[in-house]
Amino acid sequence: MSRTGARVERLPLARYTTLGVGGESEVWFVSTQEQLAEAMEQPYRILGGGSNLVIADGGVPERVLRLSGPFAERDLEPDPQLSTGTEIVTGWVGGGVPLPGLVRALQKLGLSNLEGTVGIPGQVGGSVWMNAGTRFGEMFGGLHTIEIATPGGVRQVTPDDLNWGYRQSGIPRNHIVTRVRLKLRRSTPGEVQANMDAADQARKGQPKNKTPGCAFKNPTLPDGHKVSAGKLIDEAGLKGTRVGNAMIASEHANFIVNLGGATAADVHALLEVIREKVGVPMELEYELWPERPELTQAPVAEAR
Ligand SMILES: Cc1cc2nc3c(=O)[nH]c(=O)nc-3n(C[C@H](O)[C@H](O)[C@H](O)COP(=O)(O)OP(=O)(O)OC[C@H]3O[C@@H](n4cnc5c(N)ncnc54)[C@H](O)[C@@H]3O)c2cc1C
């Protein structure tokens, strides 16, 4: 236990990532602002659902913070003072709440605005931090207030206070989204379900194995055209390429999957193969912990 009562344990991070890789690190389970403030006194990283991360086999040297207790609870009761006939503002929803369960609960209540995020396996905090979404909707489509813990203290902001945009919230790295209040439109369970089905349909063809999602962002060619990273990797003949127990998915070439027992080193090696064979500069979609700029940034190279 820490001074303020946070549970601190060395644990394999593989169990907290959707890829299922990541070595042992010091994990802090924080459930109060006091514990969070203590945890932030030394270098730290904040881990959400681990669905956008490849963590090295040796783990990370920093403290790894996980939101627990009240930070992983949700109060979806409408606030009578802020809600109207058509729009409701909820109570607090913790940053550690899993997004898929939240989306399901909102569907049952017939509350709309976040159903476009169906199928995103992250937590609320991580998904707000990067404004996760699909073409059917994104996190910032349903936010009223965001509570953020920083090394300088806790503050509450609205989306208007932030410079948010496509897959970015404008919240600095390592500022922690602890809780949010949602702004939702009253609808019906049937209508929300229909919107979810449309978003789900667009996911058909994604692999079912363990994965951290899409590997590369769609690059822009020198002539200004955006191309599909998956198509480029497929055209390079790389579907099904394996290093150790990591493989470029045969269903969709922009996914690297863990066939069981893969290591981060296997995944890094596959990323290198893709960069070398595709020949178009591509930027990595997910994060590598610790950072590996040579693998994540788009190299300056001639287009094919
Ligand atoms: C099968 C699959 C499908 C996916 N589909 C999509 C999709 O359609 N659209 C999309 O946008 N993404 C998609 N993703 C990627 C991923 O699910 C999202 O980016 C998700 O929002 C990441 O949230 P997380 O909680 O898992 O964050 P993590 O992976 O744990 O962390 C990602 C980043 O967020 C930071 N972070 C985590 N929690 C917090 C917090 N509380 N406060 C501040 N920063 C925090 C971390 O430090 C890290 O920098 C997909 C992933 C998978 C595996």
The ligand as a Gaussian input file, in Angstrom:
#p B3LYP/6-31G(d) Opt

LIG

0 1
 C      -10.405000      -4.367000     -32.093000
 C      -10.148000      -2.903000     -31.921000
 C      -10.921000      -1.986000     -32.602000
 C      -10.696000      -0.613000     -32.449000
 N      -11.488000       0.286000     -33.120000
 C      -11.306000       1.605000     -32.960000
 C      -12.142000       2.553000     -33.633000
 O      -13.042000       2.199000     -34.384000
 N      -11.923000       3.870000     -33.408000
 C      -10.946000       4.318000     -32.574000
 O      -10.829000       5.536000     -32.392000
 N      -10.138000       3.448000     -31.925000
 C      -10.292000       2.116000     -32.093000
 N       -9.469000       1.229000     -31.437000
 C       -8.350000       1.725000     -30.626000
 C       -8.700000       1.907000     -29.125000
 O       -9.703000       1.005000     -28.719000
 C       -9.165000       3.316000     -28.816000
 O       -8.188000       4.207000     -29.220000
 C       -9.455000       3.515000     -27.316000
 O      -10.095000       4.741000     -27.175000
 C       -8.221000       3.514000     -26.430000
 O       -8.675000       3.584000     -25.090000
 P       -7.940000       2.768000     -23.921000
 O       -8.664000       3.088000     -22.654000
 O       -7.819000       1.344000     -24.259000
 O       -6.514000       3.483000     -23.916000
 P       -5.087000       2.782000     -23.705000
 O       -4.794000       1.910000     -24.867000
 O       -4.986000       2.198000     -22.353000
 O       -4.158000       4.081000     -23.786000
 C       -4.068000       4.819000     -24.977000
 C       -3.578000       6.232000     -24.613000
 O       -4.561000       6.877000     -23.805000
 C       -3.967000       7.300000     -22.579000
 N       -4.969000       7.163000     -21.515000
 C       -5.558000       6.021000     -21.085000
 N       -6.437000       6.300000     -20.098000
 C       -6.383000       7.644000     -19.905000
 C       -7.047000       8.548000     -19.013000
 N       -7.924000       8.135000     -18.108000
 N       -6.731000       9.867000     -19.090000
 C       -5.830000      10.325000     -20.000000
 N       -5.165000       9.517000     -20.855000
 C       -5.447000       8.193000     -20.812000
 C       -2.778000       6.362000     -22.377000
 O       -1.820000       6.917000     -21.494000
 C       -2.284000       6.224000     -23.783000
 O       -1.524000       7.352000     -24.122000
 C       -9.670000      -0.153000     -31.581000
 C       -8.885000      -1.082000     -30.888000
 C       -9.118000      -2.438000     -31.043000
 C       -8.277000      -3.402000     -30.260000

